């Protein structure tokens, strides 16, 4: 349950950051890399 809450907060925060990109392709790509990195399991 705690993981689900943390993930929801993380995604909400990421969404705000991506929204602040105002359509900038570089900013959106950087934001997408950050999200993918956070969601990819680390071995």
CNS distance restraints for C-alpha pairs under 8 A (distance, minus, plus):
assign (resid   1 and name CA) (resid   5 and name CA) 6.53 0.50 0.50
assign (resid   2 and name CA) (resid   6 and name CA) 6.23 0.50 0.50
assign (resid   3 and name CA) (resid   7 and name CA) 6.03 0.50 0.50
assign (resid   4 and name CA) (resid   8 and name CA) 6.13 0.50 0.50
assign (resid   5 and name CA) (resid   9 and name CA) 6.25 0.50 0.50
assign (resid   6 and name CA) (resid  10 and name CA) 6.10 0.50 0.50
assign (resid   7 and name CA) (resid  11 and name CA) 6.13 0.50 0.50
assign (resid   8 and name CA) (resid  12 and name CA) 6.12 0.50 0.50
assign (resid   9 and name CA) (resid  13 and name CA) 6.11 0.50 0.50
assign (resid  10 and name CA) (resid  14 and name CA) 6.11 0.50 0.50
assign (resid  11 and name CA) (resid  15 and name CA) 6.00 0.50 0.50
assign (resid  12 and name CA) (resid  16 and name CA) 6.43 0.50 0.50
assign (resid  13 and name CA) (resid  17 and name CA) 6.42 0.50 0.50
assign (resid  14 and name CA) (resid  18 and name CA) 6.10 0.50 0.50
assign (resid  14 and name CA) (resid  31 and name CA) 7.46 0.50 0.50
assign (resid  14 and name CA) (resid  35 and name CA) 7.24 0.50 0.50
assign (resid  15 and name CA) (resid  19 and name CA) 6.00 0.50 0.50
assign (resid  16 and name CA) (resid  20 and name CA) 6.30 0.50 0.50
assign (resid  17 and name CA) (resid  21 and name CA) 6.85 0.50 0.50
assign (resid  17 and name CA) (resid  31 and name CA) 7.43 0.50 0.50
assign (resid  18 and name CA) (resid  22 and name CA) 7.93 0.50 0.50
assign (resid  18 and name CA) (resid  27 and name CA) 7.46 0.50 0.50
assign (resid  18 and name CA) (resid  28 and name CA) 5.98 0.50 0.50
assign (resid  18 and name CA) (resid  31 and name CA) 6.06 0.50 0.50
assign (resid  19 and name CA) (resid  23 and name CA) 7.95 0.50 0.50
assign (resid  21 and name CA) (resid  27 and name CA) 5.54 0.50 0.50
assign (resid  21 and name CA) (resid  28 and name CA) 6.24 0.50 0.50
assign (resid  23 and name CA) (resid  27 and name CA) 7.90 0.50 0.50
assign (resid  23 and name CA) (resid  28 and name CA) 7.18 0.50 0.50
assign (resid  24 and name CA) (resid  28 and name CA) 6.14 0.50 0.50
assign (resid  25 and name CA) (resid  29 and name CA) 6.05 0.50 0.50
assign (resid  26 and name CA) (resid  30 and name CA) 6.16 0.50 0.50
assign (resid  27 and name CA) (resid  31 and name CA) 6.10 0.50 0.50
assign (resid  28 and name CA) (resid  32 and name CA) 6.04 0.50 0.50
assign (resid  29 and name CA) (resid  33 and name CA) 6.17 0.50 0.50
assign (resid  30 and name CA) (resid  34 and name CA) 6.28 0.50 0.50
assign (resid  31 and name CA) (resid  35 and name CA) 6.31 0.50 0.50
assign (resid  32 and name CA) (resid  36 and name CA) 6.11 0.50 0.50
assign (resid  33 and name CA) (resid  37 and name CA) 5.97 0.50 0.50
assign (resid  34 and name CA) (resid  38 and name CA) 6.19 0.50 0.50
assign (resid  35 and name CA) (resid  39 and name CA) 6.23 0.50 0.50
assign (resid  36 and name CA) (resid  40 and name CA) 5.99 0.50 0.50
